[in-house]
Amino acid sequence: MTPFEAALPEVLAGERLDRVVAMLCDLPRSVAAELVDAGAVRVDGEVRIRRADRVEEGQVVSLDVPDPAGDDVVVADPAVAIEVVHEDEHLVVVDKPAGLVVHPGSGNRTGTLVHGLLARYPEIAGVGEPFRPGIVHRLDRDTSGLLVIARTAEALEGLTDALRRRAVTRRYRTLVWGHLDEPRGQVDAPIGRSTREPTKMAVVVGGREARTGYEVVRRYTEPVPSTELVCTLETGRTHQIRVHLQAIGHPVVGDPRYGGARSTLPAPRQVLHAEQLAFDHPVTGGRIDAGSPLPADLAEVLARLS
């Protein structure tokens, strides 16, 4: 990281904060936006977490700029194991295990899914952003399940557009605390960075629109009241399912960050698994419908319930 601090010149007055960071620090717009989202950017010494904030002439923008060698140059690593569910010349669907980070970032310079992908599919190096080549969407480190990876620029553009049009089915299996009143429903609440803890997400006024559908699979009473759910994403915000379920009073079992880790029902990690991914192929038009069974560690948690 390289410290950066500068007063905003007149020519950039009134611009969005993420664009200002990108231009002043010579960063890709997406990287600048992630730095803002992560609470890494300060204006006049105050942390700003809204990328659309406008900055005025003379205000001092400061941050630690990622070093190119650390964040943008990714070296292939064949030691990272990858389970492939579907593969063709345009894209790959993989089943990510829990504990594996999707792409390099702060604190995760090596051993990510991207490092393994580059070893197996070196052509993705030129697809998308240099530090996350081929990546269309992400899963949290401790969420397991299905991801689609673009092998060509055409596939990346098509998949990104499909996500934007909400034409990709993403279904997750989870276990939450307590019993929900209705057998199915939808949480429709905006998500943004928490103003109290910038490293966490929260339902906030002025956040980005976010909608999560849910359906009850099974209710349990022993050893504690809990509910198995299937959740579907209409949008894809950071930590969306975890934040939305906590917001309605039913956090994901085993999730320490959002109130779900409790001794009465121990779990090795958050009980959240991306079990289905379905979409029209962005090049051939054929239907891709991939599934992933619940991993053994989460199945063991459910087996203890009755």
Secondary structure, DSSP 8 states (H G I E B T S, - for coil): -EEEEEE--GGGTT-BHHHHHHHHHT--HHHHHHHHHTT-EEETTEEE--TT-B--TT-EEEEEE--HHHHT-----TTS---EEEE-SSEEEEEE-TT--SS-BTTB-SS-HHHHHHHH-GGGGGSS-TTSTTB-S---TT-EEEEEEESSHHHHHHHHHHHHTT--EEEEEEEEES--SSSEEEEE--EEE-SS-TTSEEE-TT-B--EEEEEEEEEE-SSS-EEEEEEEESS--TTHHHHHHHHTT--BTT-TTTT---TTS--SS--EEEEEEEEE-TTT--EEEEE----HHHHHHHHT--
